[in-house]
Amino acid sequence: MPEEKYVAVVTHPVAAPQPGEAAFFDVDNTLMRGASLFHVARKMHQRGAFTFAQAAGFAWKQFKFVARGENMDDVHAVRDSALTLAAGITVEDIKALGEEVYDEMIASRIWPGARALAQQHLRVGRRVWLVTATPIEVATVISTRLGLTGALGTVGEVADGMYTGRLVGDILHGSAKAVAVQGIADAEGLDLKRCWAYSDSYNDIPLLTLVGHPVAINPDSRLRRHARDNNWPVYDFRSGRRAATLGLKAATAGGAVYGLWRGFSRIRGPRV
């Protein structure tokens, strides 16, 4: 089985699976537009969990992620902030929050093209797994709602039913994804040379090179070059991306943060 720190949650087994074959999908900017953790933070803000300054920091990182792709410093900063904010929250509350975040914020941001690719794999009998730095609770909700096989995600430490603010292991990112997928392959008897992997980020090269069928979706510039040099398929579902990116870059940093802050504030839920 995969290392305990990267929990594999099977949510919807595929009937008559194709022996030895599976597909692995990254989530942020691959399966959905933007970063799922941003929307978790947005929902937590609606519940009064943190301040305007903290929300603006999350918003600015989301803006940069959408505009230019993944940055490891931002990934780690968001991780550290989220862990601090999660300390003392119960597991049941996070599970319920994940359901709300999916319904209100993530469902409409799923790329139809990426979803169609996942469904095609399922139709021919391949298992489909999410492999993401997203918290396992949120990754499991996405996997369940899309009818996928299961999810690998980042795991928060729990004591007495509440999150401690620490991780079990580290964030499931970069080379850690390849380790986790190798664990699934060993447990499930997969032939990785007959498997697919999908990602938007150059940081996921270890995962993409682990399988026989790597695919770039909405790639950042480095991954796009790497895919071109290695004759990998590339899908870009970002219609109007070039015009939208130019418009965003024309905005001031303050204006961008303010606009994303308005996104945080548009729908306010009950405070707890």
N, C-alpha and C positions, 0 to 999 in steps of 0.2 A: 504493500500500500504506500501512497505518497506520504511524505513526512507529515507528522501530526500538525505541525504549525501551518500547513496549508490544507485546510479541511476540504475534502471532496464531498459535496452534498448532491446526491442523486435525486432529481425532482420529477422526472418523467421518462421512464425507460422506453426505448424505442422497440416497437414490435419487430420481430424477425430481423435482428441486427445483421449487418454485413460483417462477417468475421474478420477481425484484424484491422478494420478501418474506422476512422473517426475524424472529426473536424474540430478545431480549437479556435475560438474567437476571443480576441481582446474586446473590451467593452467601450472605453472612452475614446471617442472620435473614430471608432471602428464600427461598432454596432449602433452607437447613438451619437448624436451631435453634442460635443462638449464633454465635461467631466461629471460623472454621476455624483461624486463626493460633494461637488459644489451644490447640487440640489438637496443633498442631505443637510448641508450646512444652512441652506436657505430655509428649509423646513424647521430646523432647530432655532433659527433666528425668529421665525414666526411665533415660536413658543416661548420666546424671551430668554433663550439660553445664552446669548452673548450680545455684545455691544455693537454700536454703529461702526466703530473703528475696526473691530474684528471682522464684521460683515464686509466692510470696504476692502479689507485685505483679501478675503476669499474672492470677492467680485473681481478685483484686479487680476488675480491669478487665473480666474476663469476666462477673462478677456484675453489674456496672453495665450492661454492654451488653445482657444478657438482660433485666434489670429495667426499663431505661428507654430503650434504644435507643442509637444511635451518637453518640459525642462526639468531635469532632475532636482535642481535646487527648489523649484516650486513644488514638485511632488513631495519632497521631504518636509517642506515648510507646512503644506496643507496637512500632511500626515501628523506632524507634531501638534499642530493646532487642534485637529480633530480629536486626537487622543486626550488632550487636556480637557476639551469640552465634554468628552464622553464619560470621563471619570465620574462614578456615582450613579450613572443612568442604568436602569435595569435592562436585562436582555429582552424581556417582553416588550418594553417600551421601544427599543430599537427595531424589533421585528415589526411592530405596528407602524412605526415611522417609515420603515422601508416600503410597506404596502402603500401608504399614503403618498410617498415620494414617487413611486412608480405611476400610480394613477394620475396624479396631478402634474407631474413634471417630466417624467422619463418617457412614458408611453408615446407622447406626441413627438418625441425627439429620436425615436428609433428610425434609422435609415431604412426605407422600404427595400432598397436594393440589397443591403446586408441581411435583412430579415429573409428575403427571398432566397439568398444563397444558403442560409442555415436550413430553411425549409426544404430546399432541394436535396441537401445531404440527408435529411430525415426521410424524405420520400423514397430514397433508394436504399435505405436501411443502415445508414451510418449514424453512429452516436455523435452528438454535438455538445461540446462542453464550452462553457465560458471560463476564461483564464484571465484574471484581472486583479489589479491592486485594490479594487473596490472592496469594501468590507463584505465578508461572506454573507451577512444577512441580506444586504442589498443585492448582491450577485445572485443569491438563491431566489429572491423574488423575481428578478428579471428572467432567470432561467425558467422558473415555473410558469410565469405568465406567457412566455413564448413557446412553451411546450418542448423545451430542450431536455437533454439528458441529465445535465447536472452542472455544477459550478465549483470552481476553485477560486478562493478569494483570501484576502488578508484577514487574519483572525485576531480579535482583541482578547486579552486575558480577562477572565471572569472569576470573581470570588463572591460567594453568597448571592448569586443571581445578579450581580452588578459588575459593570466594567471597571477595571482598576485604573485605566489610563495608560496601560502598558500593552505591548503586543506579545503574542505567542510567536517567537521567532522574529521575523522582520517582514516588512511590506512585500507582498507578492509582486515583484517587479523585475524587469530585465532578466538576468540569467536565472533568477529564482523561478521564473515561469517555466523555463526549460527543465529545471530539476523536478518541478511538480508534475509536468506533463510526462516526463520519463517515468515517474512513479505510477501515474495512471496507466501508462502503456504496459509496465511490468505487471500491474495488478490485473489488467483487463486482457492481457495477451494481444496487445496491438502491435502491428508492424508499422512503425513510424514512417517508413519509406512509402507506405500506402495511405498516409494520413495527410490532412490539410491543416494549415494554420493561417490566420488572418490577423493583420495588425496595421496600425497607422504609423507606428513609431520605430525609428532606427534603434531605439533601446531594446526592442524585441527581436533583434537579429538572432540572439541565441535560440529563441523559440522557433523562429521562421526557418533557420537552417537545420533544425532538428528533424523536420518532416520532409517528406518527398515532394510535397506540393505547397510551397510557400506562396502567399498572395498578399499584396499590399493594397489596403483600402484607405482612401483619403490620406495618402502618405505625406509625411513631412519631407522637406527637401532632401535630406540625406538618405532616407529610405527610398525615395523616388529614384535617386541616382543609383543606389545599390540595386534596386529592382531592375532598372534599365540595363545595367552592366551585366546582370545575371539572367536576363530574359525571364523575369518573373512576371506573372500577370499583375496588372494594376487596375483597380476600380476606383473612380472618384465620383462620389455621389453628391458632392457639394455644388449644386447648381447655383450659378451666379457668384461663386466663391470669390473670383478675382475682383469683381466690382465691390462686393461686400467688404473684402479685406482692405481695399483702398479707402473705402469710406471710413472704416474703423481707424485706420492709421492716420487719417486726416484729423480725427478728433483729438482733443487734448487729453492728457492722462486723467486730469480731474474730471473732465466731462465723461470719459469712459467709465470711471468708477461711479460717478453719480448716476449714469444711465443703468448700470448694473445694480446699483443700490435700489433704484426704483423697481427693478425686477424683483429684488428681495422683498420690497415693501408692498407690492401690488396686492397680494392676497395675504391677509393676516389671519392666522388661526387663533384658537383660544390659547391663552398663556397658562402655563402650568409651573 
